[in-house]
Amino acid sequence: MKNGNASAENHQNCLNCAGTENLGVKMNWQDSLQREFDFILDVMEGDPGPRETILPYNPALVKDLGVKPGDVMIGRPMGMSCGCPITHCGVVTDVDARNGVIKWCVTGPLRPRAEGFIDIGYYVAQAYDGIIKESKVEIQLGRRYWFMPHRCMLQWRHSGLINAVTKQRDGSLKIRIEGLFIG
């Protein structure tokens, strides 16, 4: 028999169920493994999911498979960057076929299941682009932080170096994070 309190507690801790206001505070600035993080990385307005810049382990696949903006794609980040156990699914937004670099918005498995997909295989996550609406620390260019992607299915903290920051009219920060890893 399930413990009703434990079920309600897990539901309350779910990023998607907790709402978007004061999410870091609601989570006590800790990921699902009780590790501290500094800020929540939110999706940019109009994007269907987090923006990620990736480099497939076999960059020639970008040309060979004819990857282009609008394609639905799956792949798994592996190795030094973000060794995530979850296969990522998303929509391609930009392609540099010469260098094998893909930019996409990670969206989850529903669209690939319904429409089909291109399987890019293993890849290295090079960067995230997103918005910081809440942070427990001051954000500075050139500094490494622990952060929580708002839509991370595992609710695990990530780390990266902020190499671009633009303050928005509403006070939020548009940022680019490179040198990624999970931990």
N, C-alpha and C positions, 0 to 999 in steps of 0.2 A: 504494500500500500504506500502511495506517495504521501510525503509530508506536505500538506497544503501550504504551510508557512514557507518552506524551502522553495516551492514552486513560485509563490508570489514574490519571494525575495529575488530569485533568478530573473523573473519577469521585470522587476523593478530595476535591476542592474543592466538589463539589455540596452545597448546604445540606441536602438531604434524605438524602444518603448519609453525611454526616459525623457523624451522631448528634446528640443534643441536649446532651451534656455538653461544657462548655468550648468551645463553637462559635466564639466570638469569637477565642479564642486559636488554635484550629485554622486559622482564616482569617487569622491575623496581623492581626486588626482592620482588614482591607481588603476592599472589595467586589470584584466581578468585573472592575472597571476600575482596580483598584489604588488606590482612594481610601479614606482612613481614615474610620472611624466609631467612635462612642463606646459603643454598647450594642446588644444584640439585643432586638427587640420580639417577645415570644412571645404566643401565643394564650391567652386566658383559659380556664380549665378548663371543660369542657362545651360550648364553642363549636366549631362545625365549621370555623371559619377566623377570620382577623383581623377585628375589628370596625371598620367604617368608617362615618362619617357623611358623607352626600353630598347635594349640591344639584344636581339636573339643570339643564342650561342652559335648559330649558323646564320650570319647576316646575309648570305647569298639567298636564303629562303625568301627574303623580302622581294627580290626580283623574280625568283623562280615561281613563287606563288601569286605574283602580281598583286601584292597587297596595296590597297588604295584607300583613301578616305571614304568612310561610310561602311567599310567591311566589318562584319562581326567576326571576332577573333577570340581564341582561347590560348592560354599558355601558362606556364608556372615559373615564377621567379625562383632561381636556384643559386646556390653558391654564396660567395662573399657578400653579395649585395643583400638581398632579402630572401633568405632561404625559407620561404613560406610554404607550408604543407598544402595550402589551398590552391587549386587551379583558378586562375583569374580569367574573367570573361569581360569583353567590352567591345567598344566601337572605336575604330581607327579614326583619328582626326587629322593626322598629317604623316607623311612618309618621306624619308630621305633614302631613296633606293640605292644611291651611290655608296652611302656609308652604312646602310642596313639599319638605320634608326627609325623607330616608330613612336609616334605620340598617339595615345588613346585615352579614352575615359573608361575606367573600370566600372561595370554596371551590374554584375551578377549573372547567374546562369539562366534566367528565364528566356531572354531573347535568343541566345544560341540554341537552346533546346527547341524553340518554336521555329526558327528560321534557318538553322544550320550555321556553320562557322568555318573559318580557316584555323587550323591548329598550327601555331607557330613553334610549339615545343617549349623547351627550356629557354629562359632569357635572364638577362641581368637588368634589374631595375636601376636606371641611372638617375632619375629625378622625379619629384612630385612638384606640382604647382597647385596652390590652393589659397584659402583665406583663413586667417586667424581672427576669430571673433572673441575668443576668450583665452587668457593665458594667466598662469600664476606667477610668471617672471617677466622681466623686461626683455623684449626681443631685440637682438643686436645682429647686424650684418657680420658674417664671418665666424659666428659662434655655432658650436654643435649643441643640439638640444634633443631631449627625449620628447616625442610627441605621439598623439593618438589620432590616427585617421578616423574621422567621424564614422565612416561606413565600414571599418574593418570588421569582418565577420568573426574573427577570433578575439577581438577587443584586446589586441596586444600592442604594447608600445613599440615605436620605431625610433630610430635615431638618424639624424642627418645634419649637415652643415647648411645654414641659410646663406645663400649667395646672392639673393635679390630680395629687396623689401620695398614696397610702395604703400604708403599710407593712403587709405581710401577716405572719401568724404564722411562716411558713417563712423570713422574711427577704427575700422577693421584694417588688417594688414594683408595685402596680396604678396605672397612669398613664393620663392623657388627654393627647394631643398635638394641638395645633391649629397653623394657619399652615404647612401642609405644602408641601413641594416636593421634587423629586428633583434630585440633583446631586452 
